[in-house]
């Protein structure tokens, strides 16, 4: 599995055992680095790199969704 794989907000929320809203709030506050996707809807679309998630978790091992 590629370490630069992009994860959805829902995938990250499931891994961290928090709500999607919490992940979005962390991204907006700058606590979690994310890629902002072009969007046409009211809700901003984000993708979080698996590598970033691993750093947040303080883990050298890869996390699998």
PQR file of N, CA, C, O and H, with PARSE charges and radii, in Angstrom:
ATOM      1  N   UNK A   1       0.838  -1.181   0.000 -0.4000 1.5000
ATOM      2  CA  UNK A   1       0.000   0.000   0.000 -0.0000 2.0000
ATOM      3  C   UNK A   1       0.885   1.248   0.000  0.5500 1.7000
ATOM      4  O   UNK A   1       1.902   1.285   0.692 -0.5500 1.4000
ATOM      5  N   UNK A   2       0.510   2.247  -0.757 -0.4000 1.5000
ATOM      6  CA  UNK A   2       1.291   3.457  -0.924 -0.0000 2.0000
ATOM      7  C   UNK A   2       1.108   4.391   0.271  0.5500 1.7000
ATOM      8  O   UNK A   2      -0.021   4.649   0.689 -0.5500 1.4000
ATOM      9  H   UNK A   2      -0.317   2.216  -1.319  0.4000 1.0000
ATOM     10  N   UNK A   3       2.207   4.896   0.819 -0.4000 1.5000
ATOM     11  CA  UNK A   3       2.166   5.788   1.976 -0.0000 2.0000
ATOM     12  C   UNK A   3       1.570   7.150   1.642  0.5500 1.7000
ATOM     13  O   UNK A   3       1.156   7.874   2.548 -0.5500 1.4000
ATOM     14  H   UNK A   3       3.124   4.686   0.479  0.4000 1.0000
ATOM     15  N   UNK A   4       1.517   7.520   0.352 -0.4000 1.5000
ATOM     16  CA  UNK A   4       0.948   8.801  -0.038 -0.0000 2.0000
ATOM     17  C   UNK A   4      -0.526   8.667  -0.427  0.5500 1.7000
ATOM     18  O   UNK A   4      -1.111   9.588  -0.996 -0.5500 1.4000
ATOM     19  H   UNK A   4       1.853   6.932  -0.384  0.4000 1.0000
ATOM     20  N   UNK A   5      -1.107   7.538  -0.122 -0.4000 1.5000
ATOM     21  CA  UNK A   5      -2.515   7.305  -0.405 -0.0000 2.0000
ATOM     22  C   UNK A   5      -3.374   8.363   0.289  0.5500 1.7000
ATOM     23  O   UNK A   5      -3.109   8.737   1.432 -0.5500 1.4000
ATOM     24  H   UNK A   5      -0.633   6.789   0.340  0.4000 1.0000
ATOM     25  N   UNK A   6      -4.408   8.842  -0.413 -0.4000 1.5000
ATOM     26  CA  UNK A   6      -5.302   9.846   0.151 -0.0000 2.0000
ATOM     27  C   UNK A   6      -6.529   9.176   0.760  0.5500 1.7000
ATOM     28  O   UNK A   6      -7.147   8.303   0.149 -0.5500 1.4000
ATOM     29  H   UNK A   6      -4.623   8.538  -1.341  0.4000 1.0000
ATOM     30  N   UNK A   7      -6.866   9.598   1.967 -0.4000 1.5000
ATOM     31  CA  UNK A   7      -8.011   9.047   2.681 -0.0000 2.0000
ATOM     32  C   UNK A   7      -9.127  10.085   2.754  0.5500 1.7000
ATOM     33  O   UNK A   7      -8.863  11.285   2.827 -0.5500 1.4000
ATOM     34  H   UNK A   7      -6.364  10.306   2.463  0.4000 1.0000
ATOM     35  N   UNK A   8     -10.366   9.621   2.734 -0.4000 1.5000
ATOM     36  CA  UNK A   8     -11.497  10.527   2.876 -0.0000 2.0000
ATOM     37  C   UNK A   8     -11.663  10.912   4.344  0.5500 1.7000
ATOM     38  O   UNK A   8     -11.080  10.292   5.233 -0.5500 1.4000
ATOM     39  H   UNK A   8     -10.581   8.646   2.675  0.4000 1.0000
ATOM     40  N   UNK A   9     -12.457  11.932   4.577 -0.4000 1.5000
ATOM     41  CA  UNK A   9     -12.761  12.364   5.945 -0.0000 2.0000
ATOM     42  C   UNK A   9     -13.409  11.209   6.713  0.5500 1.7000
ATOM     43  O   UNK A   9     -13.088  10.986   7.880 -0.5500 1.4000
ATOM     44  H   UNK A   9     -12.930  12.436   3.854  0.4000 1.0000
ATOM     45  N   UNK A  10     -14.302  10.486   6.077 -0.4000 1.5000
ATOM     46  CA  UNK A  10     -14.985   9.358   6.731 -0.0000 2.0000
ATOM     47  C   UNK A  10     -14.009   8.255   7.116  0.5500 1.7000
ATOM     48  O   UNK A  10     -14.115   7.681   8.200 -0.5500 1.4000
ATOM     49  H   UNK A  10     -14.562  10.667   5.129  0.4000 1.0000
ATOM     50  N   UNK A  11     -13.062   7.958   6.238 -0.4000 1.5000
ATOM     51  CA  UNK A  11     -12.069   6.919   6.538 -0.0000 2.0000
ATOM     52  C   UNK A  11     -11.203   7.320   7.731  0.5500 1.7000
ATOM     53  O   UNK A  11     -10.937   6.507   8.617 -0.5500 1.4000
ATOM     54  H   UNK A  11     -12.976   8.424   5.358  0.4000 1.0000
ATOM     55  N   UNK A  12     -10.770   8.572   7.745 -0.4000 1.5000
ATOM     56  CA  UNK A  12      -9.945   9.058   8.855 -0.0000 2.0000
ATOM     57  C   UNK A  12     -10.747   9.036  10.151  0.5500 1.7000
ATOM     58  O   UNK A  12     -10.235   8.636  11.197 -0.5500 1.4000
ATOM     59  H   UNK A  12     -10.986   9.233   7.025  0.4000 1.0000
ATOM     60  N   UNK A  13     -11.998   9.463  10.079 -0.4000 1.5000
ATOM     61  CA  UNK A  13     -12.861   9.466  11.267 -0.0000 2.0000
ATOM     62  C   UNK A  13     -13.022   8.052  11.819  0.5500 1.7000
ATOM     63  O   UNK A  13     -12.993   7.850  13.033 -0.5500 1.4000
ATOM     64  H   UNK A  13     -12.413   9.788   9.229  0.4000 1.0000
ATOM     65  N   UNK A  14     -13.192   7.079  10.931 -0.4000 1.5000
ATOM     66  CA  UNK A  14     -13.356   5.688  11.368 -0.0000 2.0000
ATOM     67  C   UNK A  14     -12.075   5.176  12.038  0.5500 1.7000
ATOM     68  O   UNK A  14     -12.138   4.505  13.068 -0.5500 1.4000
ATOM     69  H   UNK A  14     -13.216   7.243   9.945  0.4000 1.0000
ATOM     70  N   UNK A  15     -10.923   5.491  11.456 -0.4000 1.5000
ATOM     71  CA  UNK A  15      -9.641   5.048  12.008 -0.0000 2.0000
ATOM     72  C   UNK A  15      -9.402   5.675  13.386  0.5500 1.7000
ATOM     73  O   UNK A  15      -8.938   5.005  14.309 -0.5500 1.4000
ATOM     74  H   UNK A  15     -10.871   6.036  10.619  0.4000 1.0000
ATOM     75  N   UNK A  16      -9.727   6.977  13.514 -0.4000 1.5000
ATOM     76  CA  UNK A  16      -9.489   7.684  14.770 -0.0000 2.0000
ATOM     77  C   UNK A  16     -10.639   7.534  15.772  0.5500 1.7000
ATOM     78  O   UNK A  16     -10.554   7.990  16.912 -0.5500 1.4000
ATOM     79  H   UNK A  16     -10.104   7.521  12.764  0.4000 1.0000
ATOM     80  N   UNK A  17     -11.710   6.885  15.319 -0.4000 1.5000
ATOM     81  CA  UNK A  17     -12.901   6.672  16.158 -0.0000 2.0000
ATOM     82  C   UNK A  17     -13.508   7.980  16.652  0.5500 1.7000
ATOM     83  O   UNK A  17     -13.831   8.140  17.829 -0.5500 1.4000
ATOM     84  H   UNK A  17     -11.779   6.515  14.392  0.4000 1.0000
ATOM     85  N   UNK A  18     -13.651   8.909  15.706 -0.4000 1.5000
ATOM     86  CA  UNK A  18     -14.317  10.179  15.970 -0.0000 2.0000
ATOM     87  C   UNK A  18     -15.350  10.423  14.873  0.5500 1.7000
ATOM     88  O   UNK A  18     -15.428   9.667  13.904 -0.5500 1.4000
ATOM     89  H   UNK A  18     -13.389   8.779  14.749  0.4000 1.0000
ATOM     90  N   UNK A  19     -16.128  11.466  15.030 -0.4000 1.5000
ATOM     91  CA  UNK A  19     -17.141  11.821  14.037 -0.0000 2.0000
ATOM     92  C   UNK A  19     -16.496  12.564  12.863  0.5500 1.7000
ATOM     93  O   UNK A  19     -15.455  13.202  13.021 -0.5500 1.4000
ATOM     94  H   UNK A  19     -16.065  12.080  15.817  0.4000 1.0000
ATOM     95  N   UNK A  20     -17.116  12.476  11.697 -0.4000 1.5000
ATOM     96  CA  UNK A  20     -16.632  13.197  10.511 -0.0000 2.0000
ATOM     97  C   UNK A  20     -16.478  14.691  10.803  0.5500 1.7000
ATOM     98  O   UNK A  20     -15.522  15.326  10.359 -0.5500 1.4000
ATOM     99  H   UNK A  20     -17.962  11.958  11.569  0.4000 1.0000
ATOM    100  N   UNK A  21     -17.427  15.237  11.552 -0.4000 1.5000
ATOM    101  CA  UNK A  21     -17.408  16.665  11.882 -0.0000 2.0000
ATOM    102  C   UNK A  21     -16.149  17.035  12.654  0.5500 1.7000
ATOM    103  O   UNK A  21     -15.596  18.119  12.463 -0.5500 1.4000
ATOM    104  H   UNK A  21     -18.204  14.721  11.913  0.4000 1.0000
ATOM    105  N   UNK A  22     -15.698  16.148  13.517 -0.4000 1.5000
ATOM    106  CA  UNK A  22     -14.484  16.388  14.296 -0.0000 2.0000
ATOM    107  C   UNK A  22     -13.272  16.470  13.378  0.5500 1.7000
ATOM    108  O   UNK A  22     -12.426  17.349  13.540 -0.5500 1.4000
ATOM    109  H   UNK A  22     -16.146  15.268  13.672  0.4000 1.0000
ATOM    110  N   UNK A  23     -13.187  15.560  12.418 -0.4000 1.5000
ATOM    111  CA  UNK A  23     -12.065  15.572  11.467 -0.0000 2.0000
ATOM    112  C   UNK A  23     -12.087  16.866  10.664  0.5500 1.7000
ATOM    113  O   UNK A  23     -11.044  17.491  10.473 -0.5500 1.4000
ATOM    114  H   UNK A  23     -13.875  14.847  12.286  0.4000 1.0000
ATOM    115  N   UNK A  24     -13.255  17.272  10.195 -0.4000 1.5000
ATOM    116  CA  UNK A  24     -13.362  18.519   9.432 -0.0000 2.0000
ATOM    117  C   UNK A  24     -12.939  19.724  10.271  0.5500 1.7000
ATOM    118  O   UNK A  24     -12.271  20.631   9.772 -0.5500 1.4000
ATOM    119  H   UNK A  24     -14.102  16.764  10.350  0.4000 1.0000
ATOM    120  N   UNK A  25     -13.327  19.730  11.538 -0.4000 1.5000
ATOM    121  CA  UNK A  25     -12.953  20.823  12.435 -0.0000 2.0000
ATOM    122  C   UNK A  25     -11.438  20.873  12.618  0.5500 1.7000
ATOM    123  O   UNK A  25     -10.849  21.953  12.601 -0.5500 1.4000
ATOM    124  H   UNK A  25     -13.869  18.994  11.943  0.4000 1.0000
ATOM    125  N   UNK A  26     -10.802  19.709  12.794 -0.4000 1.5000
ATOM    126  CA  UNK A  26      -9.348  19.650  12.948 -0.0000 2.0000
ATOM    127  C   UNK A  26      -8.651  20.205  11.710  0.5500 1.7000
ATOM    128  O   UNK A  26      -7.656  20.923  11.814 -0.5500 1.4000
ATOM    129  H   UNK A  26     -11.281  18.831  12.808  0.4000 1.0000
ATOM    130  N   UNK A  27      -9.186  19.863  10.533 -0.4000 1.5000
ATOM    131  CA  UNK A  27      -8.596  20.366   9.283 -0.0000 2.0000
ATOM    132  C   UNK A  27      -8.728  21.889   9.234  0.5500 1.7000
ATOM    133  O   UNK A  27      -7.760  22.586   8.928 -0.5500 1.4000
ATOM    134  H   UNK A  27      -9.994  19.280  10.448  0.4000 1.0000
ATOM    135  N   UNK A  28      -9.921  22.406   9.534 -0.4000 1.5000
ATOM    136  CA  UNK A  28     -10.147  23.853   9.486 -0.0000 2.0000
ATOM    137  C   UNK A  28      -9.298  24.597  10.502  0.5500 1.7000
ATOM    138  O   UNK A  28      -8.887  25.729  10.249 -0.5500 1.4000
ATOM    139  H   UNK A  28     -10.707  21.840   9.782  0.4000 1.0000
ATOM    140  N   UNK A  29      -9.026  23.980  11.653 -0.4000 1.5000
ATOM    141  CA  UNK A  29      -8.213  24.605  12.696 -0.0000 2.0000
ATOM    142  C   UNK A  29      -6.716  24.464  12.421  0.5500 1.7000
ATOM    143  O   UNK A  29      -5.893  25.070  13.105 -0.5500 1.4000
ATOM    144  H   UNK A  29      -9.360  23.060  11.859  0.4000 1.0000
ATOM    145  N   UNK A  30      -6.371  23.659  11.413 -0.4000 1.5000
ATOM    146  CA  UNK A  30      -4.969  23.467  11.078 -0.0000 2.0000
ATOM    147  C   UNK A  30      -4.286  22.381  11.890  0.5500 1.7000
ATOM    148  O   UNK A  30      -3.071  22.207  11.798 -0.5500 1.4000
ATOM    149  H   UNK A  30      -7.040  23.166  10.856  0.4000 1.0000
ATOM    150  N   UNK A  31      -5.052  21.650  12.682 -0.4000 1.5000
ATOM    151  CA  UNK A  31      -4.486  20.581  13.507 -0.0000 2.0000
ATOM    152  C   UNK A  31      -4.194  19.330  12.678  0.5500 1.7000
ATOM    153  O   UNK A  31      -3.370  18.501  13.066 -0.5500 1.4000
ATOM    154  H   UNK A  31      -6.040  21.791  12.757  0.4000 1.0000
ATOM    155  N   UNK A  32      -4.867  19.198  11.544 -0.4000 1.5000
ATOM    156  CA  UNK A  32      -4.682  18.048  10.669 -0.0000 2.0000
ATOM    157  C   UNK A  32      -4.519  18.567   9.244  0.5500 1.7000
ATOM    158  O   UNK A  32      -5.409  19.225   8.706 -0.5500 1.4000
ATOM    159  H   UNK A  32      -5.536  19.871  11.229  0.4000 1.0000
ATOM    160  N   UNK A  33      -3.374  18.265   8.641 -0.4000 1.5000
ATOM    161  CA  UNK A  33      -3.081  18.728   7.284 -0.0000 2.0000
ATOM    162  C   UNK A  33      -3.908  17.935   6.285  0.5500 1.7000
ATOM    163  O   UNK A  33      -3.994  16.710   6.371 -0.5500 1.4000
ATOM    164  H   UNK A  33      -2.650  17.730   9.078  0.4000 1.0000
ATOM    165  N   UNK A  34      -4.516  18.639   5.340 -0.4000 1.5000
ATOM    166  CA  UNK A  34      -5.354  17.971   4.345 -0.0000 2.0000
ATOM    167  C   UNK A  34      -5.208  18.635   2.984  0.5500 1.7000
ATOM    168  O   UNK A  34      -4.818  19.798   2.881 -0.5500 1.4000
ATOM    169  H   UNK A  34      -4.447  19.634   5.270  0.4000 1.0000
ATOM    170  N   UNK A  35      -5.527  17.877   1.949 -0.4000 1.5000
ATOM    171  CA  UNK A  35      -5.570  18.384   0.584 -0.0000 2.0000
ATOM    172  C   UNK A  35      -7.003  18.865   0.349  0.5500 1.7000
ATOM    173  O   UNK A  35      -7.955  18.123   0.588 -0.5500 1.4000
ATOM    174  H   UNK A  35      -5.844  16.933   2.033  0.4000 1.0000
ATOM    175  N   UNK A  36      -7.153  20.096  -0.115 -0.4000 1.5000
ATOM    176  CA  UNK A  36      -8.477  20.649  -0.388 -0.0000 2.0000
ATOM    177  C   UNK A  36      -8.802  20.380  -1.855  0.5500 1.7000
ATOM    178  O   UNK A  36      -8.051  20.767  -2.751 -0.5500 1.4000
ATOM    179  H   UNK A  36      -6.379  20.699  -0.309  0.4000 1.0000
ATOM    180  N   UNK A  37      -9.931  19.714  -2.085 -0.4000 1.5000
ATOM    181  CA  UNK A  37     -10.338  19.396  -3.448 -0.0000 2.0000
ATOM    182  C   UNK A  37     -11.259  20.481  -3.997  0.5500 1.7000
ATOM    183  O   UNK A  37     -12.003  21.110  -3.245 -0.5500 1.4000
ATOM    184  H   UNK A  37     -10.541  19.400  -1.358  0.4000 1.0000
ATOM    185  N   UNK A  38     -11.206  20.696  -5.312 -0.4000 1.5000
ATOM    186  CA  UNK A  38     -12.171  21.624  -5.921 -0.0000 2.0000
ATOM    187  C   UNK A  38     -13.579  21.092  -5.666  0.5500 1.7000
ATOM    188  O   UNK A  38     -13.808  19.884  -5.726 -0.5500 1.4000
ATOM    189  H   UNK A  38     -10.601  20.185  -5.922  0.4000 1.0000
ATOM    190  N   UNK A  39     -14.513  21.982  -5.384 -0.4000 1.5000
ATOM    191  CA  UNK A  39     -15.862  21.522  -5.073 -0.0000 2.0000
ATOM    192  C   UNK A  39     -16.907  22.462  -5.657  0.5500 1.7000
ATOM    193  O   UNK A  39     -16.642  23.632  -5.934 -0.5500 1.4000
ATOM    194  H   UNK A  39     -14.327  22.964  -5.335  0.4000 1.0000
ATOM    195  N   UNK A  40     -18.096  21.913  -5.833 -0.4000 1.5000
ATOM    196  CA  UNK A  40     -19.223  22.706  -6.313 -0.0000 2.0000
ATOM    197  C   UNK A  40     -20.329  22.739  -5.261  0.5500 1.7000
ATOM    198  O   UNK A  40     -21.243  23.560  -5.347 -0.5500 1.4000
ATOM    199  H   UNK A  40     -18.311  20.963  -5.608  0.4000 1.0000
ATOM    200  N   UNK A  41     -20.252  21.868  -4.287 -0.4000 1.5000
ATOM    201  CA  UNK A  41     -21.249  21.837  -3.225 -0.0000 2.0000
ATOM    202  C   UNK A  41     -20.878  22.828  -2.125  0.5500 1.7000
ATOM    203  O   UNK A  41     -19.801  23.422  -2.150 -0.5500 1.4000
ATOM    204  H   UNK A  41     -19.510  21.202  -4.218  0.4000 1.0000
ATOM    205  N   UNK A  42     -21.764  22.995  -1.182 -0.4000 1.5000
ATOM    206  CA  UNK A  42     -21.516  23.908  -0.071 -0.0000 2.0000
ATOM    207  C   UNK A  42     -20.413  23.371   0.846  0.5500 1.7000
ATOM    208  O   UNK A  42     -19.658  24.148   1.430 -0.5500 1.4000
ATOM    209  H   UNK A  42     -22.639  22.512  -1.162  0.4000 1.0000
ATOM    210  N   UNK A  43     -20.324  22.063   0.970 -0.4000 1.5000
ATOM    211  CA  UNK A  43     -19.344  21.457   1.872 -0.0000 2.0000
ATOM    212  C   UNK A  43     -17.994  21.296   1.182  0.5500 1.7000
ATOM    213  O   UNK A  43     -17.900  20.780   0.068 -0.5500 1.4000
ATOM    214  H   UNK A  43     -20.938  21.432   0.495  0.4000 1.0000
ATOM    215  N   UNK A  44     -16.963  21.747   1.870 -0.4000 1.5000
ATOM    216  CA  UNK A  44     -15.589  21.623   1.374 -0.0000 2.0000
ATOM    217  C   UNK A  44     -15.183  20.148   1.379  0.5500 1.7000
ATOM    218  O   UNK A  44     -15.503  19.418   2.317 -0.5500 1.4000
ATOM    219  H   UNK A  44     -17.039  22.166   2.774  0.4000 1.0000
ATOM    220  N   UNK A  45     -14.487  19.717   0.344 -0.4000 1.5000
ATOM    221  CA  UNK A  45     -14.030  18.326   0.264 -0.0000 2.0000
ATOM    222  C   UNK A  45     -12.547  18.258   0.592  0.5500 1.7000
ATOM    223  O   UNK A  45     -11.743  19.023   0.058 -0.5500 1.4000
ATOM    224  H   UNK A  45     -14.228  20.310  -0.418  0.4000 1.0000
ATOM    225  N   UNK A  46     -12.193  17.324   1.485 -0.4000 1.5000
ATOM    226  CA  UNK A  46     -10.811  17.158   1.923 -0.0000 2.0000
ATOM    227  C   UNK A  46     -10.348  15.727   1.696  0.5500 1.7000
ATOM    228  O   UNK A  46     -11.151  14.795   1.653 -0.5500 1.4000
ATOM    229  H   UNK A  46     -12.846  16.703   1.919  0.4000 1.0000
ATOM    230  N   UNK A  47      -9.044  15.574   1.552 -0.4000 1.5000
ATOM    231  CA  UNK A  47      -8.401  14.260   1.567 -0.0000 2.0000
ATOM    232  C   UNK A  47      -7.185  14.379   2.471  0.5500 1.7000
ATOM    233  O   UNK A  47      -6.450  15.366   2.420 -0.5500 1.4000
ATOM    234  H   UNK A  47      -8.391  16.331   1.587  0.4000 1.0000
ATOM    235  N   UNK A  48      -6.987  13.377   3.284 -0.4000 1.5000
ATOM    236  CA  UNK A  48      -5.866  13.371   4.224 -0.0000 2.0000
ATOM    237  C   UNK A  48      -4.896  12.284   3.787  0.5500 1.7000
ATOM    238  O   UNK A  48      -5.298  11.147   3.539 -0.5500 1.4000
ATOM    239  H   UNK A  48      -7.583  12.576   3.325  0.4000 1.0000
ATOM    240  N   UNK A  49      -3.622  12.634   3.694 -0.4000 1.5000
ATOM    241  CA  UNK A  49      -2.616  11.643   3.313 -0.0000 2.0000
ATOM    242  C   UNK A  49      -2.448  10.631   4.434  0.5500 1.7000
ATOM    243  O   UNK A  49      -2.444  10.990   5.611 -0.5500 1.4000
ATOM    244  H   UNK A  49      -3.295  13.557   3.896  0.4000 1.0000
ATOM    245  N   UNK A  50      -2.311   9.371   4.064 -0.4000 1.5000
ATOM    246  CA  UNK A  50      -2.086   8.311   5.055 -0.0000 2.0000
ATOM    247  C   UNK A  50      -0.818   8.616   5.866  0.5500 1.7000
ATOM    248  O   UNK A  50      -0.760   8.367   7.070 -0.5500 1.4000
ATOM    249  H   UNK A  50      -2.315   9.079   3.107  0.4000 1.0000
ATOM    250  N   UNK A  51       0.183   9.155   5.184 -0.4000 1.5000
ATOM    251  CA  UNK A  51       1.439   9.526   5.827 -0.0000 2.0000
ATOM    252  C   UNK A  51       1.193  10.559   6.947  0.5500 1.7000
ATOM    253  O   UNK A  51       1.782  10.465   8.024 -0.5500 1.4000
ATOM    254  H   UNK A  51       0.135   9.358   4.206  0.4000 1.0000
ATOM    255  N   UNK A  52       0.327  11.532   6.682 -0.4000 1.5000
ATOM    256  CA  UNK A  52      -0.022  12.549   7.682 -0.0000 2.0000
ATOM    257  C   UNK A  52      -0.735  11.916   8.859  0.5500 1.7000
ATOM    258  O   UNK A  52      -0.456  12.250  10.011 -0.5500 1.4000
ATOM    259  H   UNK A  52      -0.152  11.608   5.807  0.4000 1.0000
ATOM    260  N   UNK A  53      -1.646  11.013   8.582 -0.4000 1.5000
ATOM    261  CA  UNK A  53      -2.373  10.328   9.649 -0.0000 2.0000
ATOM    262  C   UNK A  53      -1.421   9.518  10.517  0.5500 1.7000
ATOM    263  O   UNK A  53      -1.539   9.518  11.742 -0.5500 1.4000
ATOM    264  H   UNK A  53      -1.873  10.742   7.647  0.4000 1.0000
ATOM    265  N   UNK A  54      -0.486   8.834   9.890 -0.4000 1.5000
ATOM    266  CA  UNK A  54       0.505   8.054  10.640 -0.0000 2.0000
ATOM    267  C   UNK A  54       1.333   8.956  11.563  0.5500 1.7000
ATOM    268  O   UNK A  54       1.651   8.570  12.688 -0.5500 1.4000
ATOM    269  H   UNK A  54      -0.390   8.835   8.894  0.4000 1.0000
ATOM    270  N   UNK A  55       1.681  10.154  11.087 -0.4000 1.5000
ATOM    271  CA  UNK A  55       2.436  11.099  11.914 -0.0000 2.0000
ATOM    272  C   UNK A  55       1.603  11.554  13.109  0.5500 1.7000
ATOM    273  O   UNK A  55       2.108  11.649  14.227 -0.5500 1.4000
ATOM    274  H   UNK A  55       1.423  10.467  10.173  0.4000 1.0000
ATOM    275  N   UNK A  56       0.329  11.834  12.864 -0.4000 1.5000
ATOM    276  CA  UNK A  56      -0.569  12.267  13.934 -0.0000 2.0000
ATOM    277  C   UNK A  56      -0.689  11.189  14.991  0.5500 1.7000
ATOM    278  O   UNK A  56      -0.743  11.481  16.186 -0.5500 1.4000
ATOM    279  H   UNK A  56      -0.081  11.757  11.955  0.4000 1.0000
ATOM    280  N   UNK A  57      -0.729   9.950  14.553 -0.4000 1.5000
ATOM    281  CA  UNK A  57      -0.855   8.835  15.479 -0.0000 2.0000
ATOM    282  C   UNK A  57       0.475   8.506  16.161  0.5500 1.7000
ATOM    283  O   UNK A  57       0.516   7.707  17.097 -0.5500 1.4000
ATOM    284  H   UNK A  57      -0.684   9.712  13.583  0.4000 1.0000
ATOM    285  N   UNK A  58       1.564   9.127  15.687 -0.4000 1.5000
ATOM    286  CA  UNK A  58       2.874   8.871  16.270 -0.0000 2.0000
ATOM    287  C   UNK A  58       3.355   7.477  16.003  0.5500 1.7000
ATOM    288  O   UNK A  58       4.055   6.880  16.821 -0.5500 1.4000
ATOM    289  H   UNK A  58       1.530   9.775  14.927  0.4000 1.0000
ATOM    290  N   UNK A  59       2.975   6.951  14.844 -0.4000 1.5000
ATOM    291  CA  UNK A  59       3.282   5.573  14.517 -0.0000 2.0000
ATOM    292  C   UNK A  59       4.219   5.507  13.326  0.5500 1.7000
ATOM    293  O   UNK A  59       4.053   6.239  12.350 -0.5500 1.4000
ATOM    294  H   UNK A  59       2.406   7.437  14.181  0.4000 1.0000
ATOM    295  N   UNK A  60       5.203   4.630  13.411 -0.4000 1.5000
ATOM    296  CA  UNK A  60       6.075   4.391  12.274 -0.0000 2.0000
ATOM    297  C   UNK A  60       5.498   3.330  11.361  0.5500 1.7000
ATOM    298  O   UNK A  60       5.933   3.185  10.219 -0.5500 1.4000
ATOM    299  H   UNK A  60       5.339   4.035  14.204  0.4000 1.0000
ATOM    300  N   UNK A  61       4.528   2.594  11.853 -0.4000 1.5000
ATOM    301  CA  UNK A  61       3.901   1.552  11.041 -0.0000 2.0000
ATOM    302  C   UNK A  61       2.736   2.135  10.274  0.5500 1.7000
ATOM    303  O   UNK A  61       2.152   3.140  10.678 -0.5500 1.4000
ATOM    304  H   UNK A  61       4.174   2.712  12.781  0.4000 1.0000
ATOM    305  N   UNK A  62       2.402   1.501   9.168 -0.4000 1.5000
ATOM    306  CA  UNK A  62       1.294   1.958   8.351 -0.0000 2.0000
ATOM    307  C   UNK A  62      -0.021   1.527   8.965  0.5500 1.7000
ATOM    308  O   UNK A  62      -0.152   0.416   9.478 -0.5500 1.4000
ATOM    309  H   UNK A  62       2.877   0.684   8.840  0.4000 1.0000
ATOM    310  N   UNK A  63      -1.003   2.432   8.905 -0.4000 1.5000
ATOM    311  CA  UNK A  63      -2.356   2.139   9.342 -0.0000 2.0000
ATOM    312  C   UNK A  63      -3.152   1.731   8.117  0.5500 1.7000
ATOM    313  O   UNK A  63      -3.077   2.392   7.081 -0.5500 1.4000
ATOM    314  H   UNK A  63      -0.897   3.335   8.489  0.4000 1.0000
ATOM    315  N   UNK A  64      -3.907   0.660   8.219 -0.4000 1.5000
ATOM    316  CA  UNK A  64      -4.727   0.236   7.093 -0.0000 2.0000
ATOM    317  C   UNK A  64      -6.187   0.489   7.410  0.5500 1.7000
ATOM    318  O   UNK A  64      -6.645   0.231   8.523 -0.5500 1.4000
ATOM    319  H   UNK A  64      -3.968   0.123   9.061  0.4000 1.0000
ATOM    320  N   UNK A  65      -6.909   0.991   6.432 -0.4000 1.5000
ATOM    321  CA  UNK A  65      -8.324   1.310   6.622 -0.0000 2.0000
ATOM    322  C   UNK A  65      -9.171   0.058   6.599  0.5500 1.7000
ATOM    323  O   UNK A  65     -10.391   0.136   6.745 -0.5500 1.4000
ATOM    324  H   UNK A  65      -6.536   1.201   5.528  0.4000 1.0000
TER
END
